[in-house]
Amino acid sequence: MGTWNVDTDEEKNRLYLSLDGHFEVEEVAEAADAVIEAAERLDPGFDEINDMSGFEPADQEAMDHIERGKRGITENGVAAVCRVVSESTTGQMQFDRAGEGEEDYQLAKTDSIEKAEKLLDARREDN
């Protein structure tokens, strides 16, 4: 059973998503809905930190909802995403493949939330 959390920082115009464990279809569907709802509340040009360091591979039906969530942030104007990844390359590769080609935002990967914050903050300063 997986756990997820969605949060926003409206001052930073940033969405936070954490995915931990192995997800059943219903769980990932709820998470995708929450991500899309949060993205709708942020201004276009927002960025996202996705902590998937504990994410484990899921079945294809669950991955369809991951793809739906990616589409939802794209449709709501996400500018950049930084994924916090782990040693589990299988889960990471599976997540990357969901909705591949739909991602027209900048994407980076790092190994901690702190590094993700710094990367996205630096990106904003450069723009």
Backbone as JSON, one array per atom type, in Angstrom:
{
  "sequence": "MGTWNVDTDEEKNRLYLSLDGHFEVEEVAEAADAVIEAAERLDPGFDEINDMSGFEPADQEAMDHIERGKRGITENGVAAVCRVVSESTTGQMQFDRAGEGEEDYQLAKTDSIEKAEKLLDARREDN",
  "N": [[0.84, -1.19, 0.0], [0.55, 2.18, -0.88], [1.59, 5.5, 0.11], [0.69, 8.91, -0.15], [1.16, 12.44, -0.6], [0.02, 15.71, -1.15], [0.84, 19.06, -1.48], [0.84, 22.66, -1.41], [2.72, 25.65, -1.94], [1.8, 28.69, -2.03], [2.98, 31.19, -2.04], [5.54, 30.71, -3.04], [4.66, 29.65, -5.37], [4.59, 26.86, -5.84], [4.24, 23.37, -6.16], [4.02, 20.47, -4.19], [4.64, 17.06, -4.2], [4.52, 13.87, -2.83], [5.33, 10.49, -3.16], [5.16, 7.32, -1.92], [6.01, 4.0, -1.64], [4.2, 1.08, -2.87], [1.63, 1.46, -5.16], [-1.89, 1.04, -5.32], [-4.49, 1.04, -7.8], [-6.7, 2.72, -7.05], [-5.56, 4.37, -5.1], [-3.55, 5.79, -6.47], [-5.12, 7.06, -8.33], [-6.57, 8.84, -6.7], [-4.43, 10.42, -5.81], [-3.57, 11.55, -8.24], [-5.84, 13.09, -8.88], [-5.75, 14.92, -6.73], [-3.32, 16.23, -7.26], [-3.9, 17.49, -9.7], [-5.99, 19.19, -8.9], [-4.58, 20.81, -7.08], [-2.72, 21.98, -8.82], [-4.4, 23.53, -10.36], [-4.97, 25.57, -8.61], [-2.68, 27.06, -8.46], [-0.58, 29.62, -9.95], [-0.02, 29.94, -13.51], [3.14, 28.82, -14.69], [4.12, 27.75, -12.44], [6.16, 25.59, -10.32], [7.2, 22.22, -9.52], [7.97, 19.97, -6.9], [8.67, 16.68, -6.77], [8.75, 14.17, -4.66], [9.82, 11.16, -5.02], [11.33, 9.24, -3.9], [10.76, 6.96, -2.47], [9.11, 5.57, -4.12], [7.59, 2.74, -5.59], [7.47, 0.31, -8.26], [4.42, 0.11, -10.18], [1.27, -1.29, -11.4], [0.1, -1.24, -14.86], [-2.41, 0.03, -15.13], [-2.47, 1.69, -12.89], [-0.3, 3.3, -13.55], [-1.37, 4.67, -15.68], [-2.85, 6.62, -14.41], [-0.82, 8.1, -13.26], [0.24, 9.18, -15.56], [-1.99, 10.74, -16.29], [-1.94, 12.6, -14.21], [0.48, 13.9, -14.8], [-0.2, 15.04, -17.27], [-2.17, 16.76, -16.34], [-0.74, 18.67, -14.78], [0.77, 19.81, -16.76], [-1.21, 20.91, -18.44], [-2.08, 22.89, -16.76], [-0.05, 24.71, -16.66], [2.58, 24.16, -15.64], [6.01, 24.92, -15.18], [8.47, 23.81, -14.5], [9.82, 20.78, -13.18], [11.17, 19.04, -10.47], [12.41, 16.0, -9.66], [12.8, 14.01, -6.84], [14.75, 11.37, -6.49], [15.45, 7.83, -6.02], [17.46, 4.95, -5.27], [16.07, 2.96, -6.52], [15.88, 2.1, -9.55], [14.09, 0.87, -11.26], [11.43, 1.64, -10.53], [11.72, 4.38, -10.92], [12.32, 4.54, -13.68], [9.94, 3.5, -14.7], [8.13, 5.46, -13.86], [9.13, 7.66, -15.29], [8.58, 6.86, -17.92], [5.8, 6.96, -18.07], [3.5, 8.79, -19.77], [5.43, 9.9, -21.36], [6.8, 12.29, -23.53], [4.66, 13.94, -23.26], [5.54, 15.79, -21.59], [6.3, 18.98, -21.51], [7.82, 20.6, -20.02], [10.59, 21.84, -18.03], [12.78, 19.43, -16.68], [14.34, 18.04, -13.9], [16.48, 15.98, -11.87], [17.22, 14.93, -8.59], [18.74, 14.03, -5.41], [17.62, 14.82, -3.01], [15.15, 16.69, -1.18], [15.93, 19.21, -0.34], [17.98, 19.86, -2.17], [16.44, 19.91, -4.47], [14.76, 22.11, -3.96], [16.69, 24.16, -4.02], [17.62, 23.97, -6.68], [15.27, 24.63, -8.15], [14.72, 27.18, -7.12], [17.02, 28.53, -7.98], [16.67, 28.35, -10.74], [14.47, 30.03, -11.08], [15.62, 32.48, -10.41], [17.32, 32.81, -12.52], [15.62, 33.27, -14.62]],
  "CA": [[0.0, 0.0, 0.0], [1.35, 3.39, -0.98], [1.12, 6.72, 0.75], [1.0, 10.09, -0.96], [0.8, 13.73, -0.02], [0.08, 16.85, -2.07], [0.8, 20.33, -0.76], [1.26, 23.79, -2.24], [3.24, 26.87, -1.33], [1.3, 29.68, -2.99], [3.94, 32.28, -2.12], [6.58, 30.26, -3.98], [4.0, 29.11, -6.56], [5.21, 25.55, -5.96], [3.47, 22.19, -5.78], [4.81, 19.38, -3.61], [4.01, 15.74, -4.28], [5.36, 12.75, -2.39], [4.8, 9.16, -3.45], [5.99, 6.37, -1.18], [5.5, 2.64, -1.6], [3.56, 0.49, -4.05], [0.3, 2.02, -5.22], [-3.03, 0.41, -5.97], [-5.11, 1.95, -8.76], [-7.53, 3.72, -6.38], [-4.68, 5.31, -4.4], [-2.88, 6.67, -7.42], [-6.17, 7.89, -8.93], [-6.81, 9.93, -5.74], [-3.26, 11.29, -5.82], [-3.61, 12.31, -9.49], [-6.89, 14.1, -8.72], [-5.26, 15.95, -5.8], [-2.28, 16.98, -7.97], [-4.55, 18.35, -10.69], [-6.7, 20.24, -8.15], [-3.57, 21.74, -6.55], [-2.16, 22.71, -9.96], [-5.4, 24.52, -10.78], [-4.95, 26.69, -7.66], [-1.43, 27.81, -8.61], [-0.49, 30.45, -11.15], [0.79, 29.36, -14.58], [4.57, 29.05, -14.46], [4.51, 27.13, -11.17], [7.03, 24.43, -10.43], [6.81, 21.1, -8.67], [8.95, 19.03, -6.36], [8.05, 15.36, -6.66], [9.58, 13.26, -3.88], [9.47, 9.78, -5.35], [12.47, 8.43, -3.46], [10.27, 5.68, -1.98], [8.13, 5.05, -5.07], [7.84, 1.39, -6.1], [6.74, 0.06, -9.5], [2.98, -0.16, -10.08], [0.76, -1.91, -12.63], [-0.14, -0.3, -15.95], [-3.61, 0.84, -14.87], [-2.05, 2.73, -11.95], [0.58, 4.21, -14.27], [-2.23, 5.53, -16.5], [-3.22, 7.76, -13.57], [0.4, 8.91, -13.17], [0.26, 9.92, -16.83], [-3.06, 11.73, -16.2], [-1.44, 13.66, -13.34], [1.49, 14.66, -15.56], [-0.94, 15.85, -18.23], [-2.87, 17.79, -15.58], [0.14, 19.78, -14.41], [1.15, 20.46, -18.02], [-2.35, 21.71, -18.88], [-2.26, 24.01, -15.84], [1.04, 25.66, -16.81], [3.83, 23.9, -14.92], [7.21, 25.34, -15.92], [9.61, 22.94, -14.2], [9.62, 19.74, -12.18], [12.38, 18.39, -9.99], [12.07, 14.73, -9.02], [13.73, 13.46, -5.86], [14.74, 9.96, -6.86], [16.16, 6.91, -5.14], [18.25, 3.92, -5.92], [15.18, 2.05, -7.25], [15.82, 2.56, -10.93], [12.91, 0.31, -11.93], [10.3, 2.54, -10.27], [12.03, 5.67, -11.54], [12.17, 4.4, -15.13], [8.52, 3.33, -14.98], [7.51, 6.78, -13.69], [9.59, 8.48, -16.41], [7.93, 6.43, -19.16], [4.37, 7.32, -18.07], [3.24, 10.09, -20.38], [6.63, 10.42, -22.02], [6.43, 13.07, -24.7], [3.66, 14.92, -22.82], [6.21, 16.7, -20.68], [6.95, 20.08, -22.2], [8.4, 21.43, -18.97], [11.95, 21.47, -17.67], [12.8, 18.33, -15.73], [15.63, 17.74, -13.28], [16.41, 14.94, -10.84], [18.21, 15.08, -7.53], [18.57, 13.0, -4.38], [17.04, 15.33, -1.77], [14.2, 17.8, -1.32], [16.7, 20.46, -0.19], [18.64, 20.15, -3.46], [15.38, 20.25, -5.42], [14.38, 23.5, -3.66], [17.77, 25.04, -4.5], [17.6, 23.95, -8.15], [14.12, 25.38, -8.66], [14.91, 28.59, -6.76], [18.06, 29.07, -8.87], [16.06, 28.45, -12.06], [13.65, 31.24, -11.06], [16.5, 33.66, -10.4], [17.92, 32.92, -13.86], [14.59, 33.67, -15.59]],
  "C": [[0.88, 1.25, 0.0], [0.75, 4.54, -0.17], [1.53, 7.89, -0.13], [0.57, 11.34, -0.21], [0.97, 14.8, -1.09], [-0.04, 18.11, -1.23], [1.2, 21.44, -1.74], [1.83, 24.89, -1.36], [2.88, 27.97, -2.32], [2.26, 30.86, -3.13], [5.06, 31.95, -3.1], [6.01, 29.8, -5.31], [4.58, 27.72, -6.88], [4.28, 24.47, -5.44], [4.43, 21.14, -5.25], [4.01, 18.1, -3.67], [4.99, 14.72, -3.73], [4.6, 11.46, -2.64], [5.72, 8.15, -2.79], [5.31, 5.01, -1.17], [4.92, 2.19, -2.94], [2.09, 0.9, -4.05], [-0.7, 1.12, -5.93], [-3.67, 1.47, -6.86], [-5.89, 3.07, -8.06], [-6.67, 4.79, -5.72], [-4.06, 6.3, -5.37], [-3.89, 7.55, -8.15], [-6.48, 9.09, -8.02], [-5.66, 10.92, -5.75], [-3.25, 12.15, -7.09], [-4.67, 13.41, -9.42], [-6.41, 15.25, -7.84], [-4.19, 16.83, -6.46], [-2.92, 17.97, -8.94], [-5.29, 19.5, -9.99], [-5.71, 21.27, -7.6], [-2.98, 22.59, -7.67], [-3.11, 23.8, -10.43], [-5.4, 25.75, -9.87], [-3.71, 27.56, -7.79], [-1.45, 28.63, -9.89], [0.31, 29.72, -12.23], [2.26, 29.76, -14.38], [5.03, 28.45, -13.14], [5.51, 26.0, -11.41], [6.62, 23.39, -9.39], [8.04, 20.36, -8.17], [8.19, 17.73, -6.13], [9.02, 14.45, -5.94], [9.1, 11.85, -4.14], [10.59, 8.83, -4.94], [12.03, 7.08, -2.91], [9.26, 5.03, -2.89], [8.55, 3.67, -5.57], [7.0, 1.17, -7.35], [5.28, -0.31, -9.25], [2.51, -0.79, -11.39], [0.37, -0.82, -13.63], [-1.36, 0.59, -15.7], [-3.29, 1.98, -13.89], [-1.17, 3.76, -12.66], [-0.21, 5.13, -15.21], [-2.65, 6.77, -15.72], [-2.01, 8.68, -13.33], [0.48, 9.79, -14.42], [-0.8, 11.03, -16.82], [-2.63, 12.91, -15.32], [-0.41, 14.53, -14.03], [0.81, 15.57, -16.58], [-1.62, 17.02, -17.54], [-1.98, 18.95, -15.19], [0.58, 20.54, -15.66], [0.03, 21.4, -18.48], [-2.57, 22.94, -18.0], [-1.03, 24.9, -15.76], [2.29, 25.42, -15.99], [5.02, 24.29, -15.79], [8.37, 24.38, -15.71], [9.22, 21.96, -13.1], [10.99, 19.23, -11.77], [11.94, 17.16, -9.22], [13.19, 14.34, -8.07], [13.65, 11.96, -6.03], [15.6, 9.14, -5.91], [17.01, 5.96, -5.96], [17.37, 2.97, -6.75], [15.0, 2.53, -8.68], [14.6, 2.03, -11.66], [11.71, 1.24, -11.76], [10.5, 3.88, -10.94], [11.83, 5.59, -13.05], [10.69, 4.26, -15.5], [7.8, 4.67, -14.88], [7.88, 7.68, -14.87], [8.82, 8.15, -17.69], [6.45, 6.82, -19.23], [4.2, 8.71, -18.66], [4.45, 10.72, -21.04], [6.21, 11.15, -23.29], [5.38, 14.13, -24.37], [4.33, 16.04, -22.03], [6.92, 17.8, -21.46], [7.49, 21.1, -21.18], [9.83, 20.98, -18.7], [11.9, 20.41, -16.59], [14.21, 18.12, -15.22], [15.41, 16.63, -12.26], [17.52, 15.19, -9.84], [17.92, 14.05, -6.45], [18.06, 13.54, -3.05], [16.09, 16.49, -2.06], [14.94, 19.13, -1.23], [17.38, 20.84, -1.5], [17.61, 20.54, -4.51], [14.93, 21.7, -5.22], [15.42, 24.46, -4.24], [17.79, 25.11, -6.03], [16.46, 24.8, -8.71], [14.21, 26.86, -8.31], [15.93, 29.24, -7.68], [17.5, 29.27, -10.28], [15.22, 29.73, -12.15], [14.51, 32.5, -11.13], [17.11, 33.9, -11.78], [16.93, 33.44, -14.89], [14.14, 35.1, -15.4]]
}
